[in-house]
Amino acid sequence: MDKTQQLDNSVIAELQNKDHSEQLKQLDNLSCTHGDIIELLAQYLALSEQDDDSQFDAWYDALCQDQLRVLKAFEIFRAHYEQAH
């Protein structure tokens, strides 16, 4: 199973849980700055909107664990907000 599939599966599992406290605790202990997170999310959104899957895959495969945690939390929070509206 590749990293993308693992992230997708863990996001789906977390969608069942509306309590964000665990994700927030993990994010509070990250080694990246707010600027790092903003840049990561901007790259993620820009690359995911393009048709070049290989470019996205190469970018995604180069992410560290902290960056993957940010993306996972982002997807969980986004899904919860989308469900609420």
C-alpha positions as CSV (number, residue, x, y, z in Angstrom):
1,M,0.0,0.0,0.0
2,D,1.5,3.4,-1.0
3,K,1.6,6.5,1.2
4,T,-1.3,8.1,-0.6
5,Q,-3.5,5.1,0.1
6,Q,-2.4,5.0,3.7
7,L,-3.2,8.7,4.2
8,D,-6.6,8.2,2.5
9,N,-7.5,5.2,4.7
10,S,-6.5,7.0,7.9
11,V,-8.4,10.1,6.9
12,I,-11.5,8.0,6.2
13,A,-11.2,6.3,9.6
14,E,-10.8,9.7,11.4
15,L,-13.8,11.1,9.7
16,Q,-15.9,8.8,11.9
17,N,-14.4,10.6,14.9
18,K,-15.6,14.3,15.3
19,D,-13.2,14.9,18.2
20,H,-10.2,16.9,16.8
21,S,-8.2,17.0,20.0
22,E,-5.9,14.2,19.0
23,Q,-5.0,15.8,15.7
24,L,-4.5,19.1,17.4
25,K,-2.1,17.6,20.0
26,Q,-0.1,16.1,17.2
27,L,0.0,19.4,15.3
28,D,1.1,21.3,18.4
29,N,4.2,19.1,18.6
30,L,5.4,19.5,15.0
31,S,8.8,20.8,14.1
32,C,7.5,23.1,11.4
33,T,6.5,26.7,11.6
34,H,3.1,28.3,10.6
35,G,4.8,29.5,7.4
36,D,5.9,26.0,6.6
37,I,2.4,24.7,7.1
38,I,0.9,27.5,4.8
39,E,3.5,26.7,2.1
40,L,2.8,23.0,2.4
41,L,-1.0,23.5,2.0
42,A,-0.6,25.9,-0.9
43,Q,1.6,23.4,-2.7
44,Y,-0.8,20.6,-1.9
45,L,-3.8,22.4,-3.2
46,A,-2.0,23.7,-6.3
47,L,-0.5,20.3,-7.2
48,S,-3.7,18.4,-6.5
49,E,-5.6,20.6,-9.0
50,Q,-3.1,19.8,-11.8
51,D,-3.5,16.9,-14.2
52,D,0.1,15.7,-13.7
53,D,-0.1,12.8,-11.2
54,S,3.5,12.0,-11.5
55,Q,4.5,15.5,-10.3
56,F,2.1,15.2,-7.4
57,D,3.3,11.7,-6.5
58,A,7.0,12.8,-6.6
59,W,6.2,15.8,-4.3
60,Y,4.1,13.7,-2.0
61,D,6.7,10.9,-1.7
62,A,9.3,13.5,-0.6
63,L,7.2,14.7,2.4
64,C,8.4,14.0,5.9
65,Q,6.2,12.6,8.7
66,D,5.3,16.0,10.1
67,Q,4.1,17.2,6.7
68,L,2.0,14.1,6.3
69,R,0.4,14.7,9.7
70,V,-0.5,18.3,8.6
71,L,-2.1,17.0,5.4
72,K,-4.0,14.3,7.2
73,A,-5.3,16.8,9.7
74,F,-6.2,19.3,7.0
75,E,-8.2,16.7,5.1
76,I,-10.0,15.6,8.2
77,F,-10.9,19.1,9.3
78,R,-11.9,20.1,5.7
79,A,-14.2,17.1,5.5
80,H,-15.8,17.9,8.8
81,Y,-16.4,21.5,7.8
82,E,-17.8,20.5,4.4
83,Q,-20.2,18.0,6.1
84,A,-21.4,20.8,8.4
85,H,-22.3,23.1,5.6
